[in-house]
Amino acid sequence: MASKSKHPEAQEPHWIEWATGVLSGLLVASILAWVGYEALTQNSNPPDLAIQVGQDSVIESGHRVEFQVLNRSDRTAAAVTVRGEVIDAGNVLESVEVILDYVPAHSTAGGAFIFVNDTTNREIRIKPRGYADP
């Protein structure tokens, strides 16, 4: 006569299985709570863009001026247009534009202008000029 053996899954689950299930459930619940909180408390202010001018260096093709665009808002800015100008005695000698794909919320994105004119002892003006909503 064949003996009836119990299937291993018919036994009570091991305590590790219970602990894993509880921890996984808590993790999923906390992620859902965090996403819900962010969705409810996020403001809808437009992107707030500011510029930080970086290093100015001479390269083979001219003068490179690096910059960072800071976005202090909760919204991402796409297709950010930045204009750089070399100014001497109040006159704009050269104007160059760069378009950054996007600047994430509460983050930065960088780039550089390459000016043909010498930037030494001249004013460099860099300003954001526009963006699109992604």
C-alpha positions in Angstrom: 0.0 0.0 0.0 1.3 3.4 -1.0 1.8 5.9 1.7 0.2 9.3 1.3 2.8 12.0 1.6 1.8 15.6 2.2 2.6 18.1 -0.5 5.2 20.6 0.8 3.0 23.6 0.1 0.2 22.2 2.2 2.2 23.0 5.3 2.1 26.3 7.2 4.3 28.9 5.5 7.7 29.6 6.9 8.1 32.8 9.0 10.5 34.2 6.3 7.6 34.1 3.8 5.4 36.0 6.1 8.1 38.6 6.9 8.9 39.0 3.1 5.2 39.5 2.4 4.7 42.1 5.2 7.8 44.0 4.2 6.8 44.0 0.5 3.3 45.2 1.4 4.7 48.0 3.5 7.1 49.1 0.8 4.3 49.2 -1.8 2.0 51.1 0.5 4.7 53.7 1.4 5.6 54.3 -2.3 1.9 54.8 -3.1 1.6 57.2 -0.2 4.6 59.2 -1.3 3.4 59.5 -4.9 0.0 60.5 -3.7 1.5 63.2 -1.4 3.7 64.6 -4.2 0.7 64.7 -6.5 -1.5 66.6 -4.0 1.1 69.0 -2.7 3.0 69.9 -5.9 2.4 73.5 -6.9 1.8 74.4 -10.5 4.1 77.4 -10.7 5.8 77.8 -14.1 9.5 77.0 -14.4 11.8 79.5 -12.6 15.0 79.6 -14.6 18.3 81.3 -13.5 21.8 81.3 -15.0 25.2 80.6 -13.5 28.1 81.6 -15.6 31.0 79.2 -15.5 34.5 79.1 -16.8 35.7 81.2 -19.8 38.4 79.6 -21.8 40.2 80.0 -25.1 39.8 77.2 -27.6 40.8 76.7 -31.2 37.5 77.9 -32.6 37.2 80.9 -30.3 36.2 81.6 -26.7 34.1 79.0 -24.8 31.9 80.3 -22.0 30.2 77.6 -19.9 26.9 78.0 -18.1 24.4 76.2 -16.0 20.6 76.8 -16.1 18.9 76.3 -12.7 15.3 75.4 -12.5 13.9 76.3 -9.0 10.3 75.2 -9.8 8.4 72.0 -9.5 7.8 71.9 -13.2 10.2 70.8 -16.0 11.1 73.2 -18.8 11.6 71.8 -22.3 13.4 73.3 -25.3 15.0 76.0 -23.1 16.5 78.8 -25.3 19.5 80.6 -23.8 21.1 83.6 -25.4 24.7 84.7 -24.8 26.0 88.1 -25.7 29.5 89.7 -25.8 29.1 93.4 -25.0 31.8 96.1 -25.3 31.1 99.7 -24.3 27.3 99.0 -24.3 27.3 97.6 -27.9 26.5 93.9 -28.6 29.4 92.5 -30.5 28.1 89.0 -30.8 24.9 87.1 -29.9 24.7 83.3 -29.8 21.7 81.0 -28.8 21.7 77.5 -27.5 18.6 75.3 -27.0 18.7 72.8 -24.2 16.4 69.8 -24.5 15.0 70.2 -21.0 15.8 71.4 -17.5 14.2 69.1 -14.9 12.4 70.5 -11.9 14.7 71.4 -9.0 17.7 70.6 -11.1 20.3 72.0 -13.5 21.4 71.6 -17.1 24.5 73.0 -18.7 26.0 74.0 -21.9 28.6 76.4 -23.4 28.7 79.2 -25.9 31.5 79.5 -28.4 32.1 83.1 -29.3 34.3 84.2 -32.2 35.0 87.6 -30.5 37.5 87.8 -27.7 35.6 87.8 -24.4 38.6 89.0 -22.3 37.7 92.2 -20.4 34.2 92.4 -22.0 30.8 91.9 -20.5 29.2 88.6 -21.1 25.4 88.5 -20.7 23.6 85.2 -20.6 19.9 85.0 -20.1 17.1 82.4 -20.6 14.8 83.5 -23.4 12.1 80.9 -23.5 10.9 77.3 -22.9 8.1 75.0 -23.8 5.9 72.8 -21.5 6.9 69.2 -22.0 
